[in-house]
Amino acid sequence: MNQDHTSPVSHSSLPDWLRGPRVHGLPALDATAAPPALSFEFFPPRTEALETQLWACVRRLEPLAPHFVSVTYGAGGSTRERTHQTVTRIVSETNLTPAAHLTCVAASQGEVLDVARRYWDAGVRHIVALRGDMPNGDAYAPHPDGFAYAADLVAGLRRIGDFEISVAAYPEMHPTAVSAEDDLDNLKRKLDAGATRAITQYFFDTGVYLRFLDRCLAAGITAPIVPGIMPVSNFAQAAKFSAMCGASVPGWLAQMFEGTEEDAETRRMVAAIVAAEQVRLLRANGIDQFHFYTLNRSDLTYAIAHILGVRPKPANSAAPK
Ligand SMILES: Cc1cc2nc3c(=O)[nH]c(=O)nc-3n(C[C@H](O)[C@H](O)[C@H](O)COP(=O)(O)OP(=O)(O)OC[C@H]3O[C@@H](n4cnc5c(N)ncnc54)[C@H](O)[C@@H]3O)c2cc1C
């Protein structure tokens, strides 16, 4: 074969390499340290096929003995019954500790608290308390007899039971907040009203989250601000959703996924590497709690949990309720 092996691109020489910056890898995970506490978020299934997918995901992740698993509440309360059914099935059929998401939208205070009481009666002791968004992307308007904001819902929940309460936090600011300071004051109000932790909107730029933690601490917040991790299985979809929820998509992330649109296998590998690097960086910065937006798919979450040192537990030693 007559091939021209000379490359048109001129690469650097060994001396160039040695003159360049030295970047050290992430520190190895301490094998003797306790693995981090994980939580997994699911959404209530709309069809039988999605129900099967959800339960396959739950069963796969269950042996990892997460601290809790949460089930979302559709925009405008549209999944009230489906969320309830999913949460109560988790109570009755698994060793998992469920948390039910609950929002203020399109319901009076009495109706929202009735839903919470039903959870309490079903043995559910953890609520993720949210304001929620209007259906169809309409501008938010509180129900005339409703809780206006998540902080009001937290206070309402506190009056009816000793719930563990998680709330939402936004490292890149809630999209409609007047200012970052205002949004931080709001987070503080939610925690002061009785929430025990915040879970963040997902983010891809880890520095943004770490700087947010500094600002939380400076504002007097000491509750855990648990990072929400979104393993990206479909970049185009994630980019579209990020634009709506105010999570920025760095250029390097788009570049990582560029050209993988028709190549599911490479895409999955890239997704795993991106998320693994993110959690390892967070772990190296001392973070020991992680909340995964699973989108009812277990593979990426399971692999990343494994990288974090979390191993399946035998069935009879799952997380205590
Ligand atoms: C971890 C997590 C889970 C989520 N789960 C769901 C879910 O299951 N279902 C769902 O529909 N949505 C969910 N969301 C999305 C959430 O409902 C939206 O982001 C919603 O727009 C805000 O909810 P919040 O609880 O953060 O609201 P809030 O904390 O009430 O804040 C909403 C906005 O109002 C501002 N604000 C607060 N109080 C006041 C006040 N007194 N006066 C003026 N402005 C004020 C805040 O700064 C902010 O801009 C979730 C988000 C996260 C991060």
The ligand as a Tripos MOL2 file, in Angstrom:
@<TRIPOS>MOLECULE
LIG
   53    58     1     0     0
SMALL
NO_CHARGES

@<TRIPOS>ATOM
      1 C1        -35.0830   19.4750   43.7980 C.3       1 LIG1
      2 C2        -36.2540   20.0310   43.0060 C.ar      1 LIG1
      3 C3        -37.4110   19.2830   42.8900 C.ar      1 LIG1
      4 C4        -38.5020   19.7580   42.1700 C.ar      1 LIG1
      5 N1        -39.6330   18.9840   42.0690 N.ar      1 LIG1
      6 C5        -40.7410   19.4790   41.4430 C.ar      1 LIG1
      7 C6        -41.9640   18.7300   41.3850 C.ar      1 LIG1
      8 O1        -42.0390   17.5960   41.8750 O.2       1 LIG1
      9 N2        -43.0380   19.2840   40.7640 N.ar      1 LIG1
     10 C7        -42.9930   20.5440   40.2070 C.ar      1 LIG1
     11 O2        -44.0190   20.9910   39.6660 O.2       1 LIG1
     12 N3        -41.8530   21.2810   40.2430 N.ar      1 LIG1
     13 C8        -40.7240   20.7840   40.8530 C.ar      1 LIG1
     14 N4        -39.5760   21.5340   40.8990 N.ar      1 LIG1
     15 C9        -39.5500   22.8430   40.2210 C.3       1 LIG1
     16 C10       -40.1020   23.9830   41.1080 C.3       1 LIG1
     17 O3        -41.4400   23.7490   41.4330 O.3       1 LIG1
     18 C11       -39.9670   25.2770   40.3160 C.3       1 LIG1
     19 O4        -38.6110   25.6140   40.1540 O.3       1 LIG1
     20 C12       -40.7680   26.4540   40.8450 C.3       1 LIG1
     21 O5        -40.7530   27.4820   39.8670 O.3       1 LIG1
     22 C13       -40.2340   27.0550   42.1380 C.3       1 LIG1
     23 O6        -40.4470   26.2420   43.2130 O.3       1 LIG1
     24 P1        -39.7400   26.5850   44.6270 P.3       1 LIG1
     25 O7        -40.2320   25.6000   45.6020 O.co2     1 LIG1
     26 O8        -38.3060   26.7490   44.4480 O.co2     1 LIG1
     27 O9        -40.4310   28.0170   44.8950 O.3       1 LIG1
     28 P2        -40.1590   29.1550   45.9450 P.3       1 LIG1
     29 O10       -39.0720   28.8190   46.8970 O.co2     1 LIG1
     30 O11       -41.4750   29.5550   46.5220 O.co2     1 LIG1
     31 O12       -39.6020   30.3390   45.0260 O.3       1 LIG1
     32 C14       -40.1650   30.5940   43.7590 C.3       1 LIG1
     33 C15       -39.7800   31.9840   43.2850 C.3       1 LIG1
     34 O13       -40.4870   32.9550   44.0200 O.3       1 LIG1
     35 C16       -39.6040   33.8530   44.6790 C.3       1 LIG1
     36 N5        -40.2220   34.1540   45.9790 N.ar      1 LIG1
     37 C17       -40.3110   33.3320   47.0400 C.ar      1 LIG1
     38 N6        -40.9850   33.9430   48.0410 N.ar      1 LIG1
     39 C18       -41.3430   35.1510   47.5890 C.ar      1 LIG1
     40 C19       -42.0970   36.2430   48.1450 C.ar      1 LIG1
     41 N7        -42.5970   36.1870   49.3830 N.pl3     1 LIG1
     42 N8        -42.2850   37.3380   47.3790 N.ar      1 LIG1
     43 C20       -41.8010   37.4090   46.1260 C.ar      1 LIG1
     44 N9        -41.0820   36.4080   45.5310 N.ar      1 LIG1
     45 C21       -40.8740   35.2930   46.2580 C.ar      1 LIG1
     46 C22       -38.2860   33.1060   44.7720 C.3       1 LIG1
     47 O14       -37.1530   33.9400   44.8610 O.3       1 LIG1
     48 C23       -38.3060   32.3380   43.4500 C.3       1 LIG1
     49 O15       -37.9360   33.1540   42.3900 O.3       1 LIG1
     50 C24       -38.4380   21.0580   41.5660 C.ar      1 LIG1
     51 C25       -37.2560   21.8060   41.6660 C.ar      1 LIG1
     52 C26       -36.1610   21.3050   42.3660 C.ar      1 LIG1
     53 C27       -34.9000   22.1170   42.4460 C.3       1 LIG1
@<TRIPOS>BOND
     1     1     2 1
     2     2     3 ar
     3     2    52 ar
     4     3     4 ar
     5     4     5 ar
     6     4    50 ar
     7     5     6 ar
     8     6     7 ar
     9     6    13 1
    10     7     8 2
    11     7     9 ar
    12     9    10 ar
    13    10    11 2
    14    10    12 ar
    15    12    13 ar
    16    13    14 ar
    17    14    15 1
    18    14    50 ar
    19    15    16 1
    20    16    17 1
    21    16    18 1
    22    18    19 1
    23    18    20 1
    24    20    21 1
    25    20    22 1
    26    22    23 1
    27    23    24 1
    28    24    25 2
    29    24    26 1
    30    24    27 1
    31    27    28 1
    32    28    29 2
    33    28    30 1
    34    28    31 1
    35    31    32 1
    36    32    33 1
    37    33    34 1
    38    33    48 1
    39    34    35 1
    40    35    36 1
    41    35    46 1
    42    36    37 ar
    43    36    45 ar
    44    37    38 ar
    45    38    39 ar
    46    39    40 ar
    47    39    45 ar
    48    40    41 1
    49    40    42 ar
    50    42    43 ar
    51    43    44 ar
    52    44    45 ar
    53    46    47 1
    54    46    48 1
    55    48    49 1
    56    50    51 ar
    57    51    52 ar
    58    52    53 1
@<TRIPOS>SUBSTRUCTURE
     1 LIG1         1 GROUP 0 **** ****
